Amino acid sequence: MASSKEYLQYVLDQINLPDDVTYRSMMGEYILYYQGKIFGGVYDDRLLFKPVQAAKSCMPYAPMELPYDGAKAMLLVQNIDDGDFLRETIRAMAPELPAPRKRK
C-alpha cells in the first residue's frame, strides 16, 4: 500500500521546517531529508525514523518496524501530532546521520 500525499503533507506540516526538511518520492513512498541527510520516511502512511542513538533516546519505547520487505527496521514515530517533539528529535539526530553520498 502506498502512502497518501495527504499523510505526507500532514507530517511535513507538523515538522514545520520548510527550509531544512525535504522529501523525495520513491515507489509510492517518501524518503525524508533533513539538511540533505536522510532521517526517515513515510511508508504505508507511517512515519519512521532511522534508529540512530539520538532517536532511540528520544523515543525509548518506540517499536521497530520494517518500512518494506527486505529493508532494515526503523523506529515507528507514534506521536506525530507533537511538532515540537518531531523537530527536537530530528535536530538531535542530525549529527549522527551519514552525509549524503556523492553522485558519480
C-alpha positions in Angstrom: 0.0 0.0 0.0 1.4 3.4 -1.0 1.4 6.4 1.3 -1.0 9.2 0.6 0.1 12.6 -0.4 -2.2 14.0 2.3 -0.5 12.0 5.1 2.9 13.2 3.9 1.7 16.8 3.9 0.3 16.4 7.4 3.7 15.1 8.6 5.5 18.0 6.9 3.1 20.5 8.4 3.8 19.0 11.9 7.5 19.1 11.4 7.3 22.7 10.1 10.9 23.1 9.0 10.3 24.0 5.3 13.9 25.2 4.7 15.5 22.1 6.2 13.2 19.2 5.5 12.7 17.9 2.0 11.4 14.7 0.6 11.7 12.5 -2.5 9.0 10.2 -3.8 10.2 6.6 -4.3 7.8 3.8 -5.5 4.8 5.3 -3.8 6.6 6.1 -0.5 8.5 9.2 0.6 12.1 9.5 1.8 12.6 12.4 4.2 15.8 14.5 4.4 17.0 17.0 7.0 19.6 19.4 5.6 20.3 16.9 2.8 20.7 13.8 5.1 18.1 11.0 5.2 16.5 10.8 8.6 13.4 8.7 7.9 10.5 8.3 5.6 6.8 7.8 5.2 5.9 4.2 4.4 2.3 2.9 4.3 1.1 6.1 6.0 3.5 5.6 8.9 6.3 7.9 9.9 9.5 6.0 10.5 12.9 7.4 11.7 16.4 5.9 11.3 17.3 4.1 14.5 20.3 6.3 15.4 21.1 6.7 19.1 19.6 10.1 19.4 16.2 8.9 18.0 16.3 5.9 20.4 16.9 8.2 23.3 14.1 10.5 22.3 11.7 7.5 21.7 12.9 4.7 24.1 9.7 2.7 23.7 9.1 3.2 20.0 8.6 -0.2 18.2 10.9 -1.1 15.4 9.1 -1.8 12.1 10.1 -2.6 8.6 9.3 0.1 6.0 9.0 -2.6 3.4 10.1 -6.3 2.9 13.8 -6.7 2.9 14.6 -3.3 4.5 16.3 -2.6 7.8 13.9 -1.9 10.7 13.2 1.7 11.7 11.6 3.4 14.6 7.9 4.0 14.4 7.0 7.6 15.4 3.8 7.3 17.4 3.2 10.9 18.4 3.2 12.7 15.0 0.8 15.3 16.4 3.6 16.8 18.5 5.5 19.1 16.2 7.9 20.3 18.9 8.9 16.7 19.7 9.4 15.9 16.0 11.6 19.0 15.5 13.7 18.3 18.6 14.2 14.7 17.6 15.2 15.4 14.1 17.6 18.1 15.2 19.1 15.7 17.8 19.5 13.0 15.1 21.3 15.3 12.6 24.9 14.9 13.9 24.5 11.1 13.8 23.1 10.9 10.2 25.5 9.9 7.5 26.5 12.6 4.9 24.8 12.2 1.6 26.7 10.1 -1.0 28.2 12.0 -3.8 26.8 11.0 -7.2 29.1 10.0 -9.9 
